[in-house]
Amino acid sequence: MGAISLKLPDDLLVASSQCAEALKLPRAKYIRYAIERMNRDTREGLRAKRLAEVSRKVRKESMRVNAEFAAVERDPDA
């Protein structure tokens, strides 16, 4: 496991210590969990942004295909 040195503002350090204590976790473990959560949220946000970009690129084609399906649903013999 790698190690880092981290400087935090006093209020953030106190709040992190209090939260870790309330959860009965060592402060270092609490901070690792916080970083893991931020990483997960960031990855999810980036994925959502990418999906939205790709969706915009295929929007016209999707609308055309949906219109074809709608036409078949209205008149299956068409």
PDB file of N, CA, C and O in Angstrom:
ATOM      1  N   MET A   1       0.854  -1.174   0.000  1.00  0.00           N
ATOM      2  CA  MET A   1       0.000   0.000   0.000  1.00  0.00           C
ATOM      3  C   MET A   1       0.897   1.232   0.000  1.00  0.00           C
ATOM      4  O   MET A   1       1.848   1.327   0.776  1.00  0.00           O
ATOM      5  N   GLY A   2       0.574   2.180  -0.890  1.00  0.00           N
ATOM      6  CA  GLY A   2       1.330   3.418  -0.950  1.00  0.00           C
ATOM      7  C   GLY A   2       0.941   4.348   0.185  1.00  0.00           C
ATOM      8  O   GLY A   2      -0.080   4.154   0.845  1.00  0.00           O
ATOM      9  N   ALA A   3       1.760   5.349   0.400  1.00  0.00           N
ATOM     10  CA  ALA A   3       1.500   6.324   1.456  1.00  0.00           C
ATOM     11  C   ALA A   3       1.584   7.727   0.873  1.00  0.00           C
ATOM     12  O   ALA A   3       2.342   7.980  -0.063  1.00  0.00           O
ATOM     13  N   ILE A   4       0.792   8.639   1.440  1.00  0.00           N
ATOM     14  CA  ILE A   4       0.851  10.046   1.061  1.00  0.00           C
ATOM     15  C   ILE A   4       0.875  10.889   2.327  1.00  0.00           C
ATOM     16  O   ILE A   4       0.461  10.452   3.400  1.00  0.00           O
ATOM     17  N   SER A   5       1.361  12.081   2.172  1.00  0.00           N
ATOM     18  CA  SER A   5       1.284  13.065   3.244  1.00  0.00           C
ATOM     19  C   SER A   5       0.238  14.070   2.813  1.00  0.00           C
ATOM     20  O   SER A   5       0.233  14.524   1.669  1.00  0.00           O
ATOM     21  N   LEU A   6      -0.646  14.417   3.728  1.00  0.00           N
ATOM     22  CA  LEU A   6      -1.782  15.243   3.360  1.00  0.00           C
ATOM     23  C   LEU A   6      -1.977  16.350   4.391  1.00  0.00           C
ATOM     24  O   LEU A   6      -2.022  16.092   5.593  1.00  0.00           O
ATOM     25  N   LYS A   7      -2.091  17.574   3.909  1.00  0.00           N
ATOM     26  CA  LYS A   7      -2.406  18.693   4.797  1.00  0.00           C
ATOM     27  C   LYS A   7      -3.862  19.063   4.595  1.00  0.00           C
ATOM     28  O   LYS A   7      -4.323  19.247   3.468  1.00  0.00           O
ATOM     29  N   LEU A   8      -4.583  19.171   5.710  1.00  0.00           N
ATOM     30  CA  LEU A   8      -6.001  19.525   5.669  1.00  0.00           C
ATOM     31  C   LEU A   8      -6.235  20.767   6.510  1.00  0.00           C
ATOM     32  O   LEU A   8      -5.544  20.990   7.504  1.00  0.00           O
ATOM     33  N   PRO A   9      -7.210  21.575   6.112  1.00  0.00           N
ATOM     34  CA  PRO A   9      -7.595  22.691   6.987  1.00  0.00           C
ATOM     35  C   PRO A   9      -8.061  22.121   8.333  1.00  0.00           C
ATOM     36  O   PRO A   9      -8.620  21.026   8.400  1.00  0.00           O
ATOM     37  N   ASP A  10      -7.819  22.880   9.390  1.00  0.00           N
ATOM     38  CA  ASP A  10      -8.145  22.397  10.732  1.00  0.00           C
ATOM     39  C   ASP A  10      -9.597  21.956  10.866  1.00  0.00           C
ATOM     40  O   ASP A  10      -9.874  20.920  11.471  1.00  0.00           O
ATOM     41  N   ASP A  11     -10.536  22.736  10.304  1.00  0.00           N
ATOM     42  CA  ASP A  11     -11.945  22.377  10.449  1.00  0.00           C
ATOM     43  C   ASP A  11     -12.280  21.061   9.757  1.00  0.00           C
ATOM     44  O   ASP A  11     -13.102  20.291  10.254  1.00  0.00           O
ATOM     45  N   LEU A  12     -11.649  20.796   8.612  1.00  0.00           N
ATOM     46  CA  LEU A  12     -11.879  19.537   7.905  1.00  0.00           C
ATOM     47  C   LEU A  12     -11.268  18.364   8.668  1.00  0.00           C
ATOM     48  O   LEU A  12     -11.847  17.279   8.724  1.00  0.00           O
ATOM     49  N   LEU A  13     -10.110  18.589   9.246  1.00  0.00           N
ATOM     50  CA  LEU A  13      -9.456  17.546  10.042  1.00  0.00           C
ATOM     51  C   LEU A  13     -10.305  17.200  11.269  1.00  0.00           C
ATOM     52  O   LEU A  13     -10.490  16.026  11.588  1.00  0.00           O
ATOM     53  N   VAL A  14     -10.813  18.212  11.945  1.00  0.00           N
ATOM     54  CA  VAL A  14     -11.648  17.982  13.135  1.00  0.00           C
ATOM     55  C   VAL A  14     -12.928  17.251  12.740  1.00  0.00           C
ATOM     56  O   VAL A  14     -13.311  16.274  13.384  1.00  0.00           O
ATOM     57  N   ALA A  15     -13.586  17.720  11.690  1.00  0.00           N
ATOM     58  CA  ALA A  15     -14.835  17.086  11.253  1.00  0.00           C
ATOM     59  C   ALA A  15     -14.587  15.634  10.844  1.00  0.00           C
ATOM     60  O   ALA A  15     -15.384  14.757  11.175  1.00  0.00           O
ATOM     61  N   SER A  16     -13.495  15.374  10.130  1.00  0.00           N
ATOM     62  CA  SER A  16     -13.167  14.007   9.718  1.00  0.00           C
ATOM     63  C   SER A  16     -12.902  13.129  10.928  1.00  0.00           C
ATOM     64  O   SER A  16     -13.342  11.980  10.973  1.00  0.00           O
ATOM     65  N   SER A  17     -12.199  13.652  11.889  1.00  0.00           N
ATOM     66  CA  SER A  17     -11.915  12.894  13.111  1.00  0.00           C
ATOM     67  C   SER A  17     -13.203  12.574  13.857  1.00  0.00           C
ATOM     68  O   SER A  17     -13.383  11.453  14.333  1.00  0.00           O
ATOM     69  N   GLN A  18     -14.098  13.549  13.962  1.00  0.00           N
ATOM     70  CA  GLN A  18     -15.369  13.335  14.664  1.00  0.00           C
ATOM     71  C   GLN A  18     -16.233  12.300  13.952  1.00  0.00           C
ATOM     72  O   GLN A  18     -16.828  11.431  14.589  1.00  0.00           O
ATOM     73  N   CYS A  19     -16.295  12.402  12.637  1.00  0.00           N
ATOM     74  CA  CYS A  19     -17.096  11.433  11.878  1.00  0.00           C
ATOM     75  C   CYS A  19     -16.505  10.036  11.983  1.00  0.00           C
ATOM     76  O   CYS A  19     -17.235   9.063  12.168  1.00  0.00           O
ATOM     77  N   ALA A  20     -15.202   9.935  11.867  1.00  0.00           N
ATOM     78  CA  ALA A  20     -14.535   8.632  11.981  1.00  0.00           C
ATOM     79  C   ALA A  20     -14.807   8.025  13.350  1.00  0.00           C
ATOM     80  O   ALA A  20     -15.104   6.836  13.465  1.00  0.00           O
ATOM     81  N   GLU A  21     -14.705   8.848  14.380  1.00  0.00           N
ATOM     82  CA  GLU A  21     -14.961   8.370  15.738  1.00  0.00           C
ATOM     83  C   GLU A  21     -16.401   7.900  15.897  1.00  0.00           C
ATOM     84  O   GLU A  21     -16.659   6.873  16.525  1.00  0.00           O
ATOM     85  N   ALA A  22     -17.333   8.650  15.330  1.00  0.00           N
ATOM     86  CA  ALA A  22     -18.747   8.272  15.428  1.00  0.00           C
ATOM     87  C   ALA A  22     -19.007   6.931  14.747  1.00  0.00           C
ATOM     88  O   ALA A  22     -19.870   6.168  15.180  1.00  0.00           O
ATOM     89  N   LEU A  23     -18.264   6.649  13.687  1.00  0.00           N
ATOM     90  CA  LEU A  23     -18.416   5.379  12.967  1.00  0.00           C
ATOM     91  C   LEU A  23     -17.499   4.290  13.508  1.00  0.00           C
ATOM     92  O   LEU A  23     -17.486   3.168  13.000  1.00  0.00           O
ATOM     93  N   LYS A  24     -16.734   4.626  14.538  1.00  0.00           N
ATOM     94  CA  LYS A  24     -15.782   3.692  15.145  1.00  0.00           C
ATOM     95  C   LYS A  24     -14.767   3.183  14.111  1.00  0.00           C
ATOM     96  O   LYS A  24     -14.460   1.993  14.039  1.00  0.00           O
ATOM     97  N   LEU A  25     -14.264   4.128  13.321  1.00  0.00           N
ATOM     98  CA  LEU A  25     -13.251   3.835  12.308  1.00  0.00           C
ATOM     99  C   LEU A  25     -11.996   4.637  12.604  1.00  0.00           C
ATOM    100  O   LEU A  25     -12.072   5.742  13.142  1.00  0.00           O
ATOM    101  N   PRO A  26     -10.847   4.087  12.257  1.00  0.00           N
ATOM    102  CA  PRO A  26      -9.647   4.918  12.310  1.00  0.00           C
ATOM    103  C   PRO A  26      -9.796   6.064  11.297  1.00  0.00           C
ATOM    104  O   PRO A  26     -10.402   5.891  10.240  1.00  0.00           O
ATOM    105  N   ARG A  27      -9.242   7.222  11.629  1.00  0.00           N
ATOM    106  CA  ARG A  27      -9.376   8.387  10.744  1.00  0.00           C
ATOM    107  C   ARG A  27      -8.819   8.091   9.351  1.00  0.00           C
ATOM    108  O   ARG A  27      -9.416   8.507   8.358  1.00  0.00           O
ATOM    109  N   ALA A  28      -7.707   7.395   9.256  1.00  0.00           N
ATOM    110  CA  ALA A  28      -7.114   7.085   7.944  1.00  0.00           C
ATOM    111  C   ALA A  28      -8.073   6.242   7.098  1.00  0.00           C
ATOM    112  O   ALA A  28      -8.194   6.455   5.891  1.00  0.00           O
ATOM    113  N   LYS A  29      -8.749   5.289   7.735  1.00  0.00           N
ATOM    114  CA  LYS A  29      -9.705   4.452   7.005  1.00  0.00           C
ATOM    115  C   LYS A  29     -10.898   5.291   6.550  1.00  0.00           C
ATOM    116  O   LYS A  29     -11.383   5.129   5.430  1.00  0.00           O
ATOM    117  N   TYR A  30     -11.366   6.178   7.408  1.00  0.00           N
ATOM    118  CA  TYR A  30     -12.468   7.067   7.057  1.00  0.00           C
ATOM    119  C   TYR A  30     -12.093   7.908   5.840  1.00  0.00           C
ATOM    120  O   TYR A  30     -12.893   8.057   4.917  1.00  0.00           O
ATOM    121  N   ILE A  31     -10.897   8.450   5.835  1.00  0.00           N
ATOM    122  CA  ILE A  31     -10.440   9.282   4.718  1.00  0.00           C
ATOM    123  C   ILE A  31     -10.292   8.438   3.456  1.00  0.00           C
ATOM    124  O   ILE A  31     -10.622   8.910   2.368  1.00  0.00           O
ATOM    125  N   ARG A  32      -9.807   7.205   3.571  1.00  0.00           N
ATOM    126  CA  ARG A  32      -9.741   6.313   2.399  1.00  0.00           C
ATOM    127  C   ARG A  32     -11.126   6.076   1.825  1.00  0.00           C
ATOM    128  O   ARG A  32     -11.312   6.112   0.609  1.00  0.00           O
ATOM    129  N   TYR A  33     -12.113   5.830   2.707  1.00  0.00           N
ATOM    130  CA  TYR A  33     -13.493   5.643   2.243  1.00  0.00           C
ATOM    131  C   TYR A  33     -14.001   6.887   1.523  1.00  0.00           C
ATOM    132  O   TYR A  33     -14.684   6.783   0.504  1.00  0.00           O
ATOM    133  N   ALA A  34     -13.668   8.064   2.055  1.00  0.00           N
ATOM    134  CA  ALA A  34     -14.104   9.315   1.422  1.00  0.00           C
ATOM    135  C   ALA A  34     -13.495   9.463   0.034  1.00  0.00           C
ATOM    136  O   ALA A  34     -14.174   9.889  -0.901  1.00  0.00           O
ATOM    137  N   ILE A  35     -12.232   9.117  -0.103  1.00  0.00           N
ATOM    138  CA  ILE A  35     -11.569   9.204  -1.414  1.00  0.00           C
ATOM    139  C   ILE A  35     -12.179   8.183  -2.370  1.00  0.00           C
ATOM    140  O   ILE A  35     -12.423   8.496  -3.535  1.00  0.00           O
ATOM    141  N   GLU A  36     -12.425   6.968  -1.890  1.00  0.00           N
ATOM    142  CA  GLU A  36     -13.052   5.941  -2.737  1.00  0.00           C
ATOM    143  C   GLU A  36     -14.423   6.412  -3.222  1.00  0.00           C
ATOM    144  O   GLU A  36     -14.770   6.218  -4.387  1.00  0.00           O
ATOM    145  N   ARG A  37     -15.194   7.024  -2.342  1.00  0.00           N
ATOM    146  CA  ARG A  37     -16.525   7.506  -2.725  1.00  0.00           C
ATOM    147  C   ARG A  37     -16.416   8.621  -3.758  1.00  0.00           C
ATOM    148  O   ARG A  37     -17.174   8.641  -4.728  1.00  0.00           O
ATOM    149  N   MET A  38     -15.493   9.537  -3.562  1.00  0.00           N
ATOM    150  CA  MET A  38     -15.299  10.628  -4.521  1.00  0.00           C
ATOM    151  C   MET A  38     -14.863  10.071  -5.870  1.00  0.00           C
ATOM    152  O   MET A  38     -15.333  10.527  -6.912  1.00  0.00           O
ATOM    153  N   ASN A  39     -13.969   9.089  -5.857  1.00  0.00           N
ATOM    154  CA  ASN A  39     -13.539   8.466  -7.115  1.00  0.00           C
ATOM    155  C   ASN A  39     -14.713   7.798  -7.828  1.00  0.00           C
ATOM    156  O   ASN A  39     -14.863   7.937  -9.042  1.00  0.00           O
ATOM    157  N   ARG A  40     -15.536   7.082  -7.086  1.00  0.00           N
ATOM    158  CA  ARG A  40     -16.704   6.411  -7.663  1.00  0.00           C
ATOM    159  C   ARG A  40     -17.677   7.433  -8.238  1.00  0.00           C
ATOM    160  O   ARG A  40     -18.169   7.266  -9.355  1.00  0.00           O
ATOM    161  N   ASP A  41     -17.956   8.492  -7.477  1.00  0.00           N
ATOM    162  CA  ASP A  41     -18.874   9.526  -7.951  1.00  0.00           C
ATOM    163  C   ASP A  41     -18.332  10.223  -9.197  1.00  0.00           C
ATOM    164  O   ASP A  41     -19.086  10.533 -10.119  1.00  0.00           O
ATOM    165  N   THR A  42     -17.034  10.463  -9.220  1.00  0.00           N
ATOM    166  CA  THR A  42     -16.414  11.102 -10.382  1.00  0.00           C
ATOM    167  C   THR A  42     -16.527  10.212 -11.607  1.00  0.00           C
ATOM    168  O   THR A  42     -16.899  10.677 -12.684  1.00  0.00           O
ATOM    169  N   ARG A  43     -16.204   8.918 -11.447  1.00  0.00           N
ATOM    170  CA  ARG A  43     -16.319   7.987 -12.577  1.00  0.00           C
ATOM    171  C   ARG A  43     -17.747   7.915 -13.082  1.00  0.00           C
ATOM    172  O   ARG A  43     -17.973   7.914 -14.293  1.00  0.00           O
ATOM    173  N   GLU A  44     -18.719   7.855 -12.175  1.00  0.00           N
ATOM    174  CA  GLU A  44     -20.131   7.802 -12.577  1.00  0.00           C
ATOM    175  C   GLU A  44     -20.543   9.072 -13.315  1.00  0.00           C
ATOM    176  O   GLU A  44     -21.264   9.009 -14.310  1.00  0.00           O
ATOM    177  N   GLY A  45     -20.090  10.208 -12.834  1.00  0.00           N
ATOM    178  CA  GLY A  45     -20.396  11.475 -13.493  1.00  0.00           C
ATOM    179  C   GLY A  45     -19.796  11.559 -14.886  1.00  0.00           C
ATOM    180  O   GLY A  45     -20.446  12.020 -15.824  1.00  0.00           O
ATOM    181  N   LEU A  46     -18.554  11.110 -15.016  1.00  0.00           N
ATOM    182  CA  LEU A  46     -17.899  11.114 -16.329  1.00  0.00           C
ATOM    183  C   LEU A  46     -18.598  10.160 -17.289  1.00  0.00           C
ATOM    184  O   LEU A  46     -18.757  10.459 -18.473  1.00  0.00           O
ATOM    185  N   ARG A  47     -19.016   9.006 -16.767  1.00  0.00           N
ATOM    186  CA  ARG A  47     -19.732   8.034 -17.605  1.00  0.00           C
ATOM    187  C   ARG A  47     -21.064   8.616 -18.067  1.00  0.00           C
ATOM    188  O   ARG A  47     -21.424   8.485 -19.237  1.00  0.00           O
ATOM    189  N   ALA A  48     -21.791   9.248 -17.170  1.00  0.00           N
ATOM    190  CA  ALA A  48     -23.080   9.854 -17.531  1.00  0.00           C
ATOM    191  C   ALA A  48     -22.889  10.948 -18.582  1.00  0.00           C
ATOM    192  O   ALA A  48     -23.682  11.068 -19.515  1.00  0.00           O
ATOM    193  N   LYS A  49     -21.846  11.733 -18.424  1.00  0.00           N
ATOM    194  CA  LYS A  49     -21.558  12.795 -19.399  1.00  0.00           C
ATOM    195  C   LYS A  49     -21.256  12.192 -20.767  1.00  0.00           C
ATOM    196  O   LYS A  49     -21.738  12.688 -21.785  1.00  0.00           O
ATOM    197  N   ARG A  50     -20.468  11.135 -20.794  1.00  0.00           N
ATOM    198  CA  ARG A  50     -20.123  10.480 -22.057  1.00  0.00           C
ATOM    199  C   ARG A  50     -21.359   9.872 -22.714  1.00  0.00           C
ATOM    200  O   ARG A  50     -21.536   9.989 -23.927  1.00  0.00           O
ATOM    201  N   LEU A  51     -22.217   9.220 -21.920  1.00  0.00           N
ATOM    202  CA  LEU A  51     -23.441   8.638 -22.467  1.00  0.00           C
ATOM    203  C   LEU A  51     -24.338   9.719 -23.056  1.00  0.00           C
ATOM    204  O   LEU A  51     -24.947   9.518 -24.106  1.00  0.00           O
ATOM    205  N   ALA A  52     -24.421  10.865 -22.383  1.00  0.00           N
ATOM    206  CA  ALA A  52     -25.236  11.970 -22.898  1.00  0.00           C
ATOM    207  C   ALA A  52     -24.667  12.480 -24.221  1.00  0.00           C
ATOM    208  O   ALA A  52     -25.424  12.780 -25.144  1.00  0.00           O
ATOM    209  N   GLU A  53     -23.341  12.579 -24.322  1.00  0.00           N
ATOM    210  CA  GLU A  53     -22.717  13.033 -25.568  1.00  0.00           C
ATOM    211  C   GLU A  53     -23.007  12.062 -26.711  1.00  0.00           C
ATOM    212  O   GLU A  53     -23.350  12.476 -27.818  1.00  0.00           O
ATOM    213  N   VAL A  54     -22.868  10.783 -26.433  1.00  0.00           N
ATOM    214  CA  VAL A  54     -23.116   9.767 -27.459  1.00  0.00           C
ATOM    215  C   VAL A  54     -24.587   9.759 -27.842  1.00  0.00           C
ATOM    216  O   VAL A  54     -24.925   9.614 -29.016  1.00  0.00           O
ATOM    217  N   SER A  55     -25.457   9.915 -26.860  1.00  0.00           N
ATOM    218  CA  SER A  55     -26.892   9.943 -27.135  1.00  0.00           C
ATOM    219  C   SER A  55     -27.245  11.098 -28.062  1.00  0.00           C
ATOM    220  O   SER A  55     -28.047  10.935 -28.982  1.00  0.00           O
ATOM    221  N   ARG A  56     -26.653  12.260 -27.826  1.00  0.00           N
ATOM    222  CA  ARG A  56     -26.915  13.407 -28.704  1.00  0.00           C
ATOM    223  C   ARG A  56     -26.460  13.123 -30.133  1.00  0.00           C
ATOM    224  O   ARG A  56     -27.090  13.580 -31.087  1.00  0.00           O
ATOM    225  N   LYS A  57     -25.377  12.377 -30.284  1.00  0.00           N
ATOM    226  CA  LYS A  57     -24.853  12.076 -31.625  1.00  0.00           C
ATOM    227  C   LYS A  57     -25.793  11.180 -32.420  1.00  0.00           C
ATOM    228  O   LYS A  57     -25.853  11.282 -33.646  1.00  0.00           O
ATOM    229  N   VAL A  58     -26.525  10.305 -31.742  1.00  0.00           N
ATOM    230  CA  VAL A  58     -27.388   9.351 -32.455  1.00  0.00           C
ATOM    231  C   VAL A  58     -28.869   9.705 -32.352  1.00  0.00           C
ATOM    232  O   VAL A  58     -29.725   8.929 -32.779  1.00  0.00           O
ATOM    233  N   ARG A  59     -29.171  10.859 -31.794  1.00  0.00           N
ATOM    234  CA  ARG A  59     -30.568  11.245 -31.558  1.00  0.00           C
ATOM    235  C   ARG A  59     -31.411  11.214 -32.835  1.00  0.00           C
ATOM    236  O   ARG A  59     -32.502  10.644 -32.828  1.00  0.00           O
ATOM    237  N   LYS A  60     -30.932  11.814 -33.930  1.00  0.00           N
ATOM    238  CA  LYS A  60     -31.724  11.868 -35.164  1.00  0.00           C
ATOM    239  C   LYS A  60     -32.011  10.467 -35.694  1.00  0.00           C
ATOM    240  O   LYS A  60     -33.136  10.161 -36.089  1.00  0.00           O
ATOM    241  N   GLU A  61     -31.000   9.635 -35.698  1.00  0.00           N
ATOM    242  CA  GLU A  61     -31.197   8.264 -36.185  1.00  0.00           C
ATOM    243  C   GLU A  61     -32.173   7.509 -35.290  1.00  0.00           C
ATOM    244  O   GLU A  61     -33.016   6.763 -35.787  1.00  0.00           O
ATOM    245  N   SER A  62     -32.069   7.693 -33.984  1.00  0.00           N
ATOM    246  CA  SER A  62     -32.984   7.030 -33.058  1.00  0.00           C
ATOM    247  C   SER A  62     -34.422   7.469 -33.297  1.00  0.00           C
ATOM    248  O   SER A  62     -35.341   6.651 -33.260  1.00  0.00           O
ATOM    249  N   MET A  63     -34.614   8.759 -33.541  1.00  0.00           N
ATOM    250  CA  MET A  63     -35.967   9.263 -33.798  1.00  0.00           C
ATOM    251  C   MET A  63     -36.525   8.657 -35.090  1.00  0.00           C
ATOM    252  O   MET A  63     -37.710   8.332 -35.156  1.00  0.00           O
ATOM    253  N   ARG A  64     -35.684   8.502 -36.116  1.00  0.00           N
ATOM    254  CA  ARG A  64     -36.122   7.910 -37.371  1.00  0.00           C
ATOM    255  C   ARG A  64     -36.539   6.456 -37.151  1.00  0.00           C
ATOM    256  O   ARG A  64     -37.581   6.027 -37.647  1.00  0.00           O
ATOM    257  N   VAL A  65     -35.742   5.708 -36.421  1.00  0.00           N
ATOM    258  CA  VAL A  65     -36.050   4.302 -36.153  1.00  0.00           C
ATOM    259  C   VAL A  65     -37.325   4.192 -35.311  1.00  0.00           C
ATOM    260  O   VAL A  65     -38.169   3.334 -35.570  1.00  0.00           O
ATOM    261  N   ASN A  66     -37.461   5.057 -34.308  1.00  0.00           N
ATOM    262  CA  ASN A  66     -38.680   5.035 -33.491  1.00  0.00           C
ATOM    263  C   ASN A  66     -39.916   5.330 -34.337  1.00  0.00           C
ATOM    264  O   ASN A  66     -40.971   4.732 -34.127  1.00  0.00           O
ATOM    265  N   ALA A  67     -39.789   6.245 -35.286  1.00  0.00           N
ATOM    266  CA  ALA A  67     -40.914   6.550 -36.171  1.00  0.00           C
ATOM    267  C   ALA A  67     -41.278   5.335 -37.020  1.00  0.00           C
ATOM    268  O   ALA A  67     -42.460   5.077 -37.249  1.00  0.00           O
ATOM    269  N   GLU A  68     -40.288   4.593 -37.484  1.00  0.00           N
ATOM    270  CA  GLU A  68     -40.557   3.375 -38.261  1.00  0.00           C
ATOM    271  C   GLU A  68     -41.295   2.344 -37.410  1.00  0.00           C
ATOM    272  O   GLU A  68     -42.252   1.726 -37.876  1.00  0.00           O
ATOM    273  N   PHE A  69     -40.854   2.156 -36.158  1.00  0.00           N
ATOM    274  CA  PHE A  69     -41.539   1.221 -35.265  1.00  0.00           C
ATOM    275  C   PHE A  69     -42.972   1.663 -35.015  1.00  0.00           C
ATOM    276  O   PHE A  69     -43.889   0.842 -35.017  1.00  0.00           O
ATOM    277  N   ALA A  70     -43.165   2.949 -34.801  1.00  0.00           N
ATOM    278  CA  ALA A  70     -44.519   3.478 -34.563  1.00  0.00           C
ATOM    279  C   ALA A  70     -45.416   3.210 -35.756  1.00  0.00           C
ATOM    280  O   ALA A  70     -46.585   2.865 -35.584  1.00  0.00           O
ATOM    281  N   ALA A  71     -44.885   3.364 -36.976  1.00  0.00           N
ATOM    282  CA  ALA A  71     -45.667   3.122 -38.189  1.00  0.00           C
ATOM    283  C   ALA A  71     -46.079   1.653 -38.264  1.00  0.00           C
ATOM    284  O   ALA A  71     -47.213   1.343 -38.632  1.00  0.00           O
ATOM    285  N   VAL A  72     -45.167   0.753 -37.917  1.00  0.00           N
ATOM    286  CA  VAL A  72     -45.486  -0.680 -37.961  1.00  0.00           C
ATOM    287  C   VAL A  72     -46.537  -1.016 -36.899  1.00  0.00           C
ATOM    288  O   VAL A  72     -47.438  -1.817 -37.146  1.00  0.00           O
ATOM    289  N   GLU A  73     -46.421  -0.407 -35.726  1.00  0.00           N
ATOM    290  CA  GLU A  73     -47.408  -0.659 -34.678  1.00  0.00           C
ATOM    291  C   GLU A  73     -48.808  -0.195 -35.103  1.00  0.00           C
ATOM    292  O   GLU A  73     -49.806  -0.840 -34.780  1.00  0.00           O
ATOM    293  N   ARG A  74     -48.871   0.929 -35.829  1.00  0.00           N
ATOM    294  CA  ARG A  74     -50.170   1.455 -36.279  1.00  0.00           C
ATOM    295  C   ARG A  74     -50.747   0.594 -37.401  1.00  0.00           C
ATOM    296  O   ARG A  74     -51.956   0.367 -37.455  1.00  0.00           O
ATOM    297  N   ASP A  75     -49.884   0.117 -38.291  1.00  0.00           N
ATOM    298  CA  ASP A  75     -50.348  -0.646 -39.450  1.00  0.00           C
ATOM    299  C   ASP A  75     -49.331  -1.757 -39.738  1.00  0.00           C
ATOM    300  O   ASP A  75     -48.410  -1.558 -40.531  1.00  0.00           O
ATOM    301  N   PRO A  76     -49.491  -2.934 -39.097  1.00  0.00           N
ATOM    302  CA  PRO A  76     -48.506  -4.015 -39.254  1.00  0.00           C
ATOM    303  C   PRO A  76     -48.344  -4.493 -40.704  1.00  0.00           C
ATOM    304  O   PRO A  76     -47.322  -5.096 -41.031  1.00  0.00           O
ATOM    305  N   ASP A  77     -49.315  -4.242 -41.571  1.00  0.00           N
ATOM    306  CA  ASP A  77     -49.223  -4.704 -42.959  1.00  0.00           C
ATOM    307  C   ASP A  77     -48.555  -3.685 -43.871  1.00  0.00           C
ATOM    308  O   ASP A  77     -48.389  -3.935 -45.065  1.00  0.00           O
ATOM    309  N   ALA A  78     -48.173  -2.544 -43.319  1.00  0.00           N
ATOM    310  CA  ALA A  78     -47.580  -1.494 -44.161  1.00  0.00           C
ATOM    311  C   ALA A  78     -46.179  -1.842 -44.620  1.00  0.00           C
ATOM    312  O   ALA A  78     -45.551  -1.060 -45.334  1.00  0.00           O
TER     313      ALA A  78
END
